[in-house]
Amino acid sequence: MKDLNSICVYCGSSSRVSDTYKDAAHLLGTLIGQSGRQLVYGGGRVGLMGIVADAAIAAGGPVVGIIPEHIQVLEVEHTGLTELLVVDSMHTRKRMMVDRSDAFVVLPGGLGTLDETFEILTWKQLRLHDKPVVVANIDGYWDPFEALLDHMIAQGFAQPAHRKLFSVVTRVEDVLPALSLQPEPVIKPETKWL
């Protein structure tokens, strides 16, 4: 597996959340920054997005934000980043985040985070990338997501091997080690539809 020099973090933009999630975002940003790796994220200054970026910057790490114009005009972009890219659409943003990253971490978040998570896992399932994905299941936040995937498998809409597209940790301290240990995907494209 290639070096993990750039880590994309998907997370929520809401500030109306438990301090447990805010603390997790702060710790993750700090650990990424201290490791010397680049953080890639959605470019916002609010919610967990802002917290993870601020913490990475404070720890000395480079931070790249990618934000669509229609969100940037609302003045929620982070202006203290190493690099801020303003793009034309959500689709462009998500594609650039994938292209600029060697690995992905999912913190708690809302619909946007869920969208990004399903997309990055679907792309991995289809062998559009082979980058590691770690879901940080802080305080059980992603338990329903795991239950939904188990339900899909039980109903025949997904394969048990799809569980190996990502790993799950419950502590932020375990995120970076889990990225390094994640096995390569085991799903063969030709058997996806069987």
C-alpha positions, 0 to 999 in steps of 0.5 A: 500500500502506498504512503498515506501522506494525505488524509481526507476527513468527512464530518458534519458542519453542525455546531449543535452537537455533543462535545464528545463529537467535537472533542473527537474532531479536535483530537483527530485534527491534532493527530493528523497535524502532528503526523505531518500528513496533509488534511483534506476536507470540505473547506468549512469553518463551522461544526466538526469541519472547522474544529478538525481543520483548526486542530490540524493547523495548530498542530503544524499540519498542512490543510486543504479545503475544497468548497463549492461556490454555492456554499462559499458565498454563504461565507462559511469557508475557512480563510486560514487554510494552507490551500482553499479551492473554490469549485463549481459543484458538489460533484467536483468537490467530491471528485477533487477530495478523492483525487487529493487524498490517500485515505479517508476517515469518517467522523460523525455527521449528517446527510452530507457525510453519509452521502460522501461515505456511501459514495467512497465505499461504492467507488471502492466496491467498483474498484475505482480506488483502493484507498483505505477507509476508516469509520470512527464510530464515536460513542456508537454514532455509526451503529445504525450505519453498521446495522443497515449494512448488515441488513443489506447483506441479510437481504441479499443486496450486498455481500459479506465481503463488503464489510471489508471495504472499510474498518471501524474504530471506536477511539480516535487514537486508533484511526491512523493505525487502522488506516495503515493496517487496512487490507486490500479490497477482496471483491472482484468486479466480475462477481459484484452482480452475482 
